[in-house]
Amino acid sequence: MKCRGFSLMSGGLDSQLAVRVLERAGAEVEAICFSSPFFSPDTAIQSAKALGIKLNVIDFTDDVISLIESPKHGFGGAMNPCIDCHSMMIRRAGELMVERGFDFIATGEVMGQRPMSQNKQSLGIVERDSGLKGRLVRPLSAKLLEPTIPEEDGLLDREKLLDIQGRGRDRQIQLAEEFGIVEYPSPAGGCKLTEEGFCRKLKDLKDHETLAERRLVELLAIGRRFRLPGGSSVILGRDRCDNALLKGEKGDVILAPVNCPGPTALVPSLKCEADLELAAELVCSYSKYDRLIGDIVVQIFPEGAAKAVPRPYVREKFKEFQIC
C-alpha cells in the first residue's frame, strides 16, 4: 500500500521541493495551505497547480486570532506568534490526516534556516505541541532528525530524504533545476504579522476594540488608519481600489468628498459627534481640491447629509492621530 501524506504548502521553493522529495521517497502527496486576513493562499494555489497536486485550503482566521490574543511561546519581531502558529497549523493538518487515513504531515522546514523558529529546539516544540510526534516529516532535513514512524515502517525511503541545513540556498536552487521547478517567490515576506505598519494597526484594534469581529480584522489591510480623540477609528482610502472596498455596515459612517477628487473614509461605530467633524476635516485634508471651488463638500452616509467643511485643511493636524 502506498504511503500517503499531506505537505504544508506556502508556495515558496522549500515547500515545493518538499513535495517532490516526498514523491521520490515513495509517497503520494496532497498539499494543505491556510487562509486568513494575515496571509493569502494565492501563491500556494499557483504552486500546487504547477506541481500537479491537490491542494486543501483551510480557513485559519479564528485560530491565528486566538494565538495573537495569547501566544504560549510569545511573539517574534512584531506580532507574529510563529512557533505557536506553526504548531496550530500542523495540529489542524493532523486532524485532516486522521480523518482521511493518511500516514504523515510534512513541512518544507530546513534546520537552521531561521535561527528562532527553525532551530532544533523549536522544531521539537512544534512537533510536541502539534500532537504529531513521529508523524511529522521534514523531508529537506530529515537525515539530521530522528526517523519518523513512516520511515521506520519502510513507507518512506529515508535514503531519498535530505540533510539540508543553514541559511544558504545553493542546494535548494540546484534541486529546483533537477525537479524542473522554475517559479517560486523569495523566501522573505508573506505574513502581515511580521510587518511593522500592519502590526501597529492590529495592536490599536486589539487595544481599543476587538479582534473577535472578523470584518474589522479584514479591514486592517485597507488604507490609512487614524484613532481620533473621542475614540473613533477612521479608515481612509489611499486610492480608488481602497475607496471601493470601504463599504459600511449598520452602525458605520461613510464620508466622501462631492466636489473634488479625494478619499473615502469609513468610521466603524462612531463614538461621538466631535469625531465626525474631525473625520470630515480629515477627508478634506487628503483631497485634491482646486482653490477656486471654495469649501469642499463632504457627503455623509447613511444620513445622506452634505456638509461644507470650511478651510483651512491642514493634513499635519492629523499626524498625532495617525496609526499607520
C-alpha positions as CSV (number, residue, x, y, z in Angstrom):
1,M,0.0,0.0,0.0
2,K,1.4,3.4,-1.0
3,C,2.3,5.9,1.8
4,R,0.1,9.0,1.8
5,G,0.7,12.3,3.4
6,F,-0.2,16.0,3.5
7,S,2.5,18.5,2.9
8,L,2.1,22.1,4.2
9,M,2.3,24.4,1.2
10,S,3.3,28.1,1.4
11,G,4.1,28.2,-2.3
12,G,7.8,29.0,-1.6
13,L,10.7,27.0,-3.0
14,D,11.2,24.8,0.1
15,S,7.5,23.8,0.3
16,Q,7.6,22.8,-3.4
17,L,10.8,20.9,-3.0
18,A,9.4,19.0,0.0
19,V,6.6,17.6,-2.2
20,R,9.0,16.4,-4.9
21,V,11.4,14.9,-2.4
22,L,8.5,13.0,-0.7
23,E,7.2,11.7,-4.0
24,R,10.7,10.5,-4.8
25,A,10.8,8.7,-1.4
26,G,7.7,6.8,-2.3
27,A,4.8,8.9,-1.0
28,E,1.5,10.1,-2.6
29,V,1.2,13.7,-1.6
30,E,-1.6,16.3,-1.2
31,A,-0.9,19.8,-0.1
32,I,-2.5,21.9,2.6
33,C,-2.4,25.7,2.9
34,F,-4.1,28.1,5.3
35,S,-6.0,31.3,4.6
36,S,-6.6,34.3,6.9
37,P,-6.5,38.1,6.7
38,F,-2.8,37.9,7.6
39,F,-1.7,35.7,4.8
40,S,-3.1,34.7,1.4
41,P,-3.3,31.2,-0.1
42,D,-2.8,32.6,-3.7
43,T,0.9,31.6,-4.0
44,A,0.2,28.2,-2.7
45,I,-2.7,27.7,-5.1
46,Q,-0.4,28.6,-8.0
47,S,2.4,26.4,-6.9
48,A,0.2,23.4,-6.2
49,K,-1.2,23.8,-9.7
50,A,2.3,23.9,-11.2
51,L,3.2,20.7,-9.2
52,G,0.0,19.0,-10.4
53,I,-1.1,18.1,-6.9
54,K,-4.4,18.5,-5.0
55,L,-4.5,21.5,-2.6
56,N,-6.7,21.6,0.5
57,V,-7.3,25.2,1.7
58,I,-8.2,25.6,5.4
59,D,-9.6,28.8,6.9
60,F,-7.2,29.7,9.8
61,T,-8.6,33.1,10.9
62,D,-10.1,32.1,14.3
63,D,-7.0,30.0,15.1
64,V,-4.5,32.8,14.5
65,I,-6.6,35.4,16.2
66,S,-6.7,33.2,19.4
67,L,-2.9,32.9,19.2
68,I,-2.4,36.7,18.8
69,E,-4.6,37.1,21.9
70,S,-2.5,34.7,24.0
71,P,0.7,33.2,22.4
72,K,2.1,30.5,24.5
73,H,5.6,30.9,23.1
74,G,5.4,34.7,22.6
75,F,5.9,36.8,19.5
76,G,8.7,37.2,17.0
77,G,10.0,40.6,16.0
78,A,6.5,42.0,15.6
79,M,3.1,40.4,16.4
80,N,3.9,37.1,14.8
81,P,3.4,34.1,17.1
82,C,5.4,31.9,14.7
83,I,6.1,28.8,16.9
84,D,2.5,28.6,18.2
85,C,1.1,29.4,14.7
86,H,3.1,26.7,13.1
87,S,2.2,24.2,15.8
88,M,-1.5,25.0,15.3
89,M,-1.3,24.7,11.5
90,I,0.3,21.2,11.9
91,R,-2.4,20.3,14.5
92,R,-5.1,21.3,12.1
93,A,-3.5,19.4,9.3
94,G,-3.2,16.4,11.6
95,E,-6.9,16.4,12.2
96,L,-7.4,16.1,8.4
97,M,-4.7,13.4,8.3
98,V,-6.6,11.3,10.8
99,E,-9.9,11.9,9.1
100,R,-8.6,10.9,5.7
101,G,-6.5,8.0,7.0
102,F,-3.2,9.4,5.8
103,D,0.2,8.5,7.2
104,F,2.0,11.7,7.9
105,I,2.2,15.5,7.8
106,A,5.2,17.1,6.2
107,T,6.7,20.6,6.0
108,G,9.4,22.4,4.0
109,E,11.3,23.5,7.1
110,V,15.1,23.5,6.9
111,M,17.2,23.1,10.0
112,G,18.8,26.4,10.9
113,Q,17.3,28.4,8.1
114,R,15.5,30.7,10.5
115,P,17.5,31.0,13.8
116,M,14.5,31.4,16.1
117,S,11.8,29.2,14.6
118,Q,13.8,26.5,12.8
119,N,16.4,25.5,15.2
120,K,16.4,22.0,16.6
121,Q,14.7,23.1,19.9
122,S,11.9,25.0,18.1
123,L,11.3,22.1,15.7
124,G,10.9,19.8,18.7
125,I,8.5,22.2,20.4
126,V,6.3,22.3,17.2
127,E,6.3,18.5,17.0
128,R,5.3,18.1,20.6
129,D,2.7,20.9,20.7
130,S,1.1,19.7,17.5
131,G,0.4,16.3,18.9
132,L,2.0,14.6,15.9
133,K,5.1,13.1,17.4
134,G,6.5,10.5,15.0
135,R,4.2,11.6,12.2
136,L,5.8,15.0,11.3
137,V,8.2,14.7,8.5
138,R,10.7,17.4,7.4
139,P,12.0,15.8,4.2
140,L,14.6,18.5,3.4
141,S,16.4,18.0,6.8
142,A,15.1,14.5,7.7
143,K,18.5,12.9,8.0
144,L,19.5,15.4,10.7
145,L,16.5,14.4,12.8
146,E,15.2,11.2,14.4
147,P,13.5,8.8,12.0
148,T,9.7,9.2,11.9
149,I,7.2,6.3,12.0
150,P,6.7,6.2,8.2
151,E,10.4,5.9,7.8
152,E,10.8,3.2,10.4
153,D,7.9,1.3,8.9
154,G,9.5,1.5,5.4
155,L,6.7,3.6,4.0
156,L,9.1,6.4,3.2
157,D,12.6,5.7,1.9
158,R,14.8,7.6,4.3
159,E,17.8,7.3,2.0
160,K,16.0,9.5,-0.5
161,L,15.3,12.2,2.1
162,L,17.8,15.1,2.6
163,D,20.1,16.6,5.1
164,I,20.0,20.3,4.2
165,Q,20.7,22.8,6.9
166,G,21.6,26.5,7.3
167,R,20.6,29.7,5.5
168,G,22.3,29.0,2.2
169,R,20.1,28.3,-0.8
170,D,22.5,26.7,-3.2
171,R,21.3,23.1,-2.7
172,Q,17.6,24.2,-3.0
173,I,18.3,26.0,-6.2
174,Q,20.2,23.0,-7.6
175,L,17.3,20.7,-6.6
176,A,14.8,23.1,-8.2
177,E,16.7,22.7,-11.5
178,E,16.7,18.9,-11.1
179,F,12.9,18.8,-10.4
180,G,12.1,21.4,-13.1
181,I,10.7,23.9,-10.6
182,V,11.1,27.3,-12.2
183,E,8.7,29.7,-10.4
184,Y,8.9,30.5,-6.7
185,P,8.9,33.6,-4.6
186,S,11.7,34.9,-2.5
187,P,11.9,33.3,1.0
188,A,11.1,36.5,2.9
189,G,7.7,38.0,3.5
190,G,4.2,36.7,3.0
191,C,2.8,37.2,6.6
192,K,1.4,40.6,7.6
193,L,2.1,39.8,11.2
194,T,5.8,40.4,10.6
195,E,5.1,43.9,9.1
196,E,5.6,46.8,11.5
197,G,3.0,49.1,10.0
198,F,0.3,46.5,9.8
199,C,1.0,45.4,13.4
200,R,0.6,49.0,14.7
201,K,-3.0,48.9,13.2
202,L,-3.5,45.4,14.7
203,K,-2.4,46.5,18.2
204,D,-4.6,49.5,18.0
205,L,-7.6,47.4,17.1
206,K,-6.8,44.9,19.9
207,D,-6.3,47.7,22.5
208,H,-9.4,49.8,21.6
209,E,-11.9,47.4,20.1
210,T,-11.9,43.7,19.4
211,L,-10.2,41.1,17.3
212,A,-13.3,38.9,17.5
213,E,-15.2,40.8,14.8
214,R,-13.7,39.4,11.6
215,R,-14.7,42.3,9.4
216,L,-12.6,44.7,11.5
217,V,-9.6,42.4,11.2
218,E,-10.0,42.2,7.4
219,L,-10.2,46.0,7.1
220,L,-6.7,46.3,8.6
221,A,-5.3,45.6,5.1
222,I,-7.0,48.7,3.7
223,G,-6.0,52.3,3.7
224,R,-4.5,54.6,6.4
225,R,-5.7,54.3,10.0
226,F,-6.4,57.0,12.5
227,R,-7.7,57.0,16.1
228,L,-9.5,60.2,16.9
229,P,-9.6,61.9,20.4
230,G,-13.2,60.7,21.0
231,G,-12.1,57.1,20.4
232,S,-13.5,56.6,16.9
233,S,-11.3,54.7,14.3
234,V,-11.1,56.2,10.8
235,I,-10.0,54.1,7.8
236,L,-9.0,56.4,5.0
237,G,-8.7,55.1,1.4
238,R,-5.3,55.6,-0.2
239,D,-6.5,55.1,-3.8
240,R,-9.6,54.1,-5.9
241,C,-9.2,50.5,-5.0
242,D,-9.3,51.2,-1.3
243,N,-12.2,53.6,-1.7
244,A,-14.2,50.9,-3.5
245,L,-13.5,48.4,-0.7
246,L,-14.7,50.7,2.1
247,K,-18.3,49.8,2.4
248,G,-20.2,50.5,5.6
249,E,-22.5,48.2,7.6
250,K,-25.1,49.1,10.3
251,G,-23.6,51.5,12.8
252,D,-20.9,52.7,10.4
253,V,-20.4,56.1,8.9
254,I,-19.0,56.7,5.4
255,L,-17.7,60.1,4.2
256,A,-16.6,61.1,0.7
257,P,-15.9,64.5,-1.0
258,V,-18.5,65.6,-3.5
259,N,-17.0,68.4,-5.5
260,C,-13.4,67.3,-5.9
261,P,-11.3,64.0,-6.0
262,G,-10.5,62.6,-2.7
263,P,-10.5,59.6,-0.3
264,T,-13.5,57.7,1.1
265,A,-13.4,57.4,4.9
266,L,-15.1,54.6,6.9
267,V,-15.8,55.2,10.6
268,P,-16.9,51.9,12.2
269,S,-19.0,52.6,15.3
270,L,-18.8,56.4,15.5
271,K,-18.2,57.3,19.2
272,C,-19.1,61.0,19.2
273,E,-20.2,63.9,17.1
274,A,-16.9,65.7,17.6
275,D,-15.1,62.8,15.9
276,L,-17.5,63.1,12.9
277,E,-16.5,66.7,12.5
278,L,-12.8,65.7,12.6
279,A,-13.3,62.9,10.1
280,A,-14.9,65.3,7.6
281,E,-11.9,67.6,8.0
282,L,-9.6,64.6,7.6
283,V,-11.2,63.7,4.3
284,C,-10.7,67.3,3.1
285,S,-7.1,67.4,4.1
286,Y,-6.3,64.4,1.9
287,S,-8.5,65.6,-1.1
288,K,-7.2,67.2,-4.3
289,Y,-9.1,70.4,-4.3
290,D,-9.0,73.4,-6.6
291,R,-8.7,76.6,-4.6
292,L,-11.3,78.2,-6.9
293,I,-14.1,75.8,-5.9
294,G,-14.5,77.2,-2.4
295,D,-15.0,74.8,0.5
296,I,-15.1,71.1,0.0
297,V,-18.5,69.5,0.4
298,V,-18.4,66.1,2.1
299,Q,-21.3,63.6,1.7
300,I,-22.0,61.7,4.9
301,F,-23.8,58.3,4.9
302,P,-26.0,56.7,5.9
303,E,-27.7,60.0,6.8
304,G,-27.0,61.3,3.3
305,A,-26.2,64.8,4.6
306,A,-23.9,67.0,2.6
307,K,-21.6,69.2,4.7
308,A,-19.4,72.1,3.5
309,V,-16.2,71.9,5.5
310,P,-14.6,75.3,5.9
311,R,-10.9,75.8,5.2
312,P,-8.1,75.6,6.1
313,Y,-7.4,71.8,5.5
314,V,-4.2,71.1,7.5
315,R,-3.1,67.5,7.0
316,E,-0.3,67.8,9.6
317,K,-3.0,68.3,12.2
318,F,-3.9,64.6,12.0
319,K,-0.3,63.2,12.3
320,E,-0.7,62.7,16.0
321,F,-3.8,60.6,15.4
322,Q,-2.4,58.5,12.6
323,I,-1.5,54.9,13.4
324,C,-0.3,53.9,10.0
